[in-house]
Protein backbone atom coordinates (compact mmCIF):
# COMPACT_ATOMS: atom_id res chain seq x y z
CA UNK A 1 0.00 0.00 0.00
CA UNK A 2 1.38 3.39 -0.99
CA UNK A 3 1.81 6.28 1.40
CA UNK A 4 -0.79 9.02 1.13
CA UNK A 5 1.88 11.70 1.57
CA UNK A 6 5.64 11.26 1.90
CA UNK A 7 7.65 13.95 3.67
CA UNK A 8 10.98 14.51 1.89
CA UNK A 9 13.72 15.27 4.41
CA UNK A 10 16.77 14.77 2.17
CA UNK A 11 17.72 18.06 0.46
CA UNK A 12 19.27 16.25 -2.52
CA UNK A 13 16.01 14.40 -3.14
CA UNK A 14 14.00 17.62 -2.69
CA UNK A 15 16.11 19.34 -5.36
CA UNK A 16 14.88 16.81 -7.91
CA UNK A 17 11.43 18.39 -7.67
CA UNK A 18 12.76 21.70 -8.99
CA UNK A 19 12.71 20.20 -12.49
CA UNK A 20 9.34 20.58 -14.21
CA UNK A 21 9.67 17.38 -16.24
CA UNK A 22 10.32 15.32 -13.13
CA UNK A 23 7.32 16.92 -11.43
CA UNK A 24 5.18 16.06 -14.47
CA UNK A 25 6.43 12.46 -14.40
CA UNK A 26 5.61 12.13 -10.70
CA UNK A 27 2.16 13.58 -11.26
CA UNK A 28 1.46 11.07 -14.04
CA UNK A 29 2.75 8.17 -11.96
CA UNK A 30 0.53 9.14 -9.02
CA UNK A 31 -2.47 8.05 -11.07
CA UNK A 32 -1.23 5.39 -13.49
CA UNK A 33 1.42 2.73 -14.01
CA UNK A 34 3.32 3.90 -17.10
CA UNK A 35 6.37 2.89 -19.10
CA UNK A 36 9.09 5.25 -20.30
CA UNK A 37 7.51 5.07 -23.77
CA UNK A 38 4.10 6.02 -22.37
CA UNK A 39 5.59 8.98 -20.52
CA UNK A 40 7.60 10.17 -23.53
CA UNK A 41 4.41 10.26 -25.61
CA UNK A 42 2.29 11.86 -22.89
CA UNK A 43 4.83 14.60 -22.15
CA UNK A 44 6.07 14.99 -25.73
CA UNK A 45 9.65 14.40 -24.60
CA UNK A 46 12.62 12.46 -25.94
CA UNK A 47 12.60 8.83 -24.76
CA UNK A 48 16.20 8.88 -23.54
CA UNK A 49 15.51 12.05 -21.56
CA UNK A 50 12.55 10.39 -19.84
CA UNK A 51 14.67 7.33 -19.00
CA UNK A 52 17.29 9.62 -17.45
CA UNK A 53 14.68 11.30 -15.25
CA UNK A 54 13.14 7.95 -14.30
CA UNK A 55 16.52 6.63 -13.20
CA UNK A 56 17.03 9.69 -10.98
CA UNK A 57 13.59 9.29 -9.43
CA UNK A 58 14.17 5.57 -8.91
CA UNK A 59 17.51 6.15 -7.22
CA UNK A 60 15.91 8.77 -4.95
CA UNK A 61 13.17 6.31 -3.97
CA UNK A 62 10.33 8.49 -5.28
CA UNK A 63 9.10 5.91 -7.80
CA UNK A 64 9.23 2.14 -8.12
CA UNK A 65 8.78 -0.54 -10.76
CA UNK A 66 5.18 -1.69 -10.41
CA UNK A 67 5.34 -4.51 -12.99
CA UNK A 68 7.17 -5.67 -16.09
CA UNK A 69 5.91 -6.82 -19.49
CA UNK A 70 7.60 -8.49 -22.41
CA UNK A 71 7.52 -6.40 -25.58
CA UNK A 72 9.27 -7.79 -28.66
CA UNK A 73 11.51 -10.04 -26.56
CA UNK A 74 12.41 -7.12 -24.31
CA UNK A 75 11.34 -6.53 -20.74
CA UNK A 76 9.51 -3.21 -20.39
CA UNK A 77 9.11 -1.88 -16.84
CA UNK A 78 6.05 0.09 -15.76
CA UNK A 79 6.53 2.65 -13.02
CA UNK A 80 4.42 4.25 -10.33
CA UNK A 81 5.10 6.80 -7.60
CA UNK A 82 5.71 5.45 -4.10
CA UNK A 83 3.26 7.99 -2.69
CA UNK A 84 0.11 9.81 -3.72
CA UNK A 85 1.79 13.08 -2.79
CA UNK A 86 5.13 14.53 -1.74
CA UNK A 87 5.86 17.25 0.79
CA UNK A 88 9.28 18.88 1.11
CA UNK A 89 10.04 19.23 4.82
CA UNK A 90 9.77 22.73 6.26
CA UNK A 91 13.12 22.17 7.99
CA UNK A 92 14.81 22.20 4.56
CA UNK A 93 13.56 25.71 3.69
CA UNK A 94 16.79 27.53 4.58
CA UNK A 95 19.13 24.92 3.05
CA UNK A 96 17.19 24.77 -0.22
CA UNK A 97 17.05 28.55 -0.53
CA UNK A 98 20.76 28.36 -1.43
CA UNK A 99 20.04 26.12 -4.43
CA UNK A 100 19.37 28.31 -7.51
CA UNK A 101 17.05 25.85 -9.29
CA UNK A 102 14.91 25.08 -6.25
CA UNK A 103 14.86 28.74 -5.22
CA UNK A 104 13.73 29.79 -8.73
CA UNK A 105 10.94 27.19 -8.65
CA UNK A 106 9.68 28.46 -5.29
CA UNK A 107 9.87 32.10 -6.40
CA UNK A 108 7.80 31.21 -9.45
CA UNK A 109 5.30 29.49 -7.17
CA UNK A 110 4.93 32.57 -4.94
CA UNK A 111 4.60 34.79 -8.03
CA UNK A 112 1.75 32.50 -9.07
CA UNK A 113 0.07 33.00 -5.71
CA UNK A 114 0.34 36.77 -6.09
CA UNK A 115 -1.17 36.55 -9.57
CA UNK A 116 -3.93 34.25 -8.29
CA UNK A 117 -5.23 37.06 -6.07
CA UNK A 118 -6.57 38.76 -9.20
CA UNK A 119 -8.87 35.77 -9.68
CA UNK A 120 -10.59 36.85 -6.46
CA UNK A 121 -10.97 40.45 -7.52
CA UNK A 122 -7.87 41.64 -5.65
CA UNK A 123 -5.62 44.07 -7.50
CA UNK A 124 -2.54 44.74 -5.38
CA UNK A 125 -1.09 48.22 -6.08
CA UNK A 126 2.34 48.13 -7.73
CA UNK A 127 3.85 49.98 -4.77
CA UNK A 128 2.79 47.19 -2.40
CA UNK A 129 3.41 44.14 -4.60
CA UNK A 130 6.80 43.32 -3.03
CA UNK A 131 5.32 43.56 0.45
CA UNK A 132 2.31 41.42 -0.52
CA UNK A 133 4.59 38.87 -2.13
CA UNK A 134 6.74 38.59 1.03
CA UNK A 135 3.62 38.20 3.18
CA UNK A 136 2.23 35.50 0.88
CA UNK A 137 5.53 33.65 1.16
CA UNK A 138 5.42 33.84 4.96
CA UNK A 139 1.85 32.56 5.02
CA UNK A 140 2.74 29.77 2.59
CA UNK A 141 5.68 28.66 4.77
CA UNK A 142 3.49 28.81 7.87
CA UNK A 143 0.89 26.59 6.24
CA UNK A 144 3.62 24.26 5.04
CA UNK A 145 4.94 23.89 8.59
CA UNK A 146 1.47 23.32 10.07
CA UNK A 147 0.66 20.75 7.38
CA UNK A 148 3.86 18.86 8.14
CA UNK A 149 3.18 18.86 11.88
CA UNK A 150 -0.31 17.55 11.25
CA UNK A 151 0.53 14.71 8.88
CA UNK A 152 3.44 13.50 11.01
CA UNK A 153 1.00 13.05 13.92
CA UNK A 154 -1.48 11.03 11.87
CA UNK A 155 -1.52 7.33 12.68
CA UNK A 156 -4.37 5.19 11.36
CA UNK A 157 -6.95 6.55 8.92
CA UNK A 158 -10.47 5.92 10.29
CA UNK A 159 -13.30 4.73 8.08
CA UNK A 160 -14.82 8.13 7.26
CA UNK A 161 -15.46 9.96 4.01
CA UNK A 162 -12.47 11.73 2.47
CA UNK A 163 -14.37 15.03 2.77
CA UNK A 164 -14.87 14.59 6.52
CA UNK A 165 -11.20 13.63 6.90
CA UNK A 166 -10.07 16.62 4.80
CA UNK A 167 -12.20 19.15 6.69
CA UNK A 168 -11.04 17.78 10.05
CA UNK A 169 -7.44 18.03 8.88
CA UNK A 170 -8.02 21.65 7.78
CA UNK A 171 -9.44 22.55 11.19
CA UNK A 172 -6.42 21.00 12.93
CA UNK A 173 -4.09 22.97 10.62
CA UNK A 174 -5.93 26.21 11.45
CA UNK A 175 -5.52 25.49 15.16
CA UNK A 176 -1.77 25.09 14.70
CA UNK A 177 -1.54 28.25 12.60
CA UNK A 178 -3.36 30.31 15.23
CA UNK A 179 -0.43 29.56 17.57
CA UNK A 180 2.11 30.80 15.00
CA UNK A 181 2.55 34.51 15.84
CA UNK A 182 4.58 35.30 12.71
CA UNK A 183 1.95 33.67 10.51
CA UNK A 184 -0.92 35.53 12.18
CA UNK A 185 0.94 38.85 11.89
CA UNK A 186 1.66 38.24 8.18
CA UNK A 187 -1.96 37.23 7.59
CA UNK A 188 -3.18 40.40 9.32
CA UNK A 189 -0.90 42.64 7.25
CA UNK A 190 -1.89 40.86 4.04
CA UNK A 191 -5.54 41.31 4.96
CA UNK A 192 -4.96 45.07 5.32
CA UNK A 193 -3.42 45.25 1.84
CA UNK A 194 -6.35 43.34 0.35
CA UNK A 195 -8.92 45.50 2.14
CA UNK A 196 -7.17 48.69 0.94
CA UNK A 197 -7.15 47.32 -2.61
CA UNK A 198 -10.87 46.55 -2.45
CA UNK A 199 -11.61 50.03 -1.06
CA UNK A 200 -9.63 51.64 -3.88
CA UNK A 201 -11.60 49.64 -6.44
CA UNK A 202 -14.90 50.70 -4.88
CA UNK A 203 -13.75 54.33 -4.66
Buried (B, 14 or more C-beta within 10 A) or exposed (E): EEEEBBBBEEBEBBBBBBBEBBBBBBEBBBEBBBBBEBBBEBBEBEEEBBBBBBEBBBEBEBBBEBEEEEEEEEEBBBBBBBBEBBBBBBEBEEEBEEBEEBEEBBEEEBEEBBEEBEEEEBEBEEEBEEBBBBBBBBBBBBBBBBBBEBBEEEEEEEEEEEEEBEEEBEEBBEEBBEEBEEBBEBBEBBEEBBEEBBEEEEE
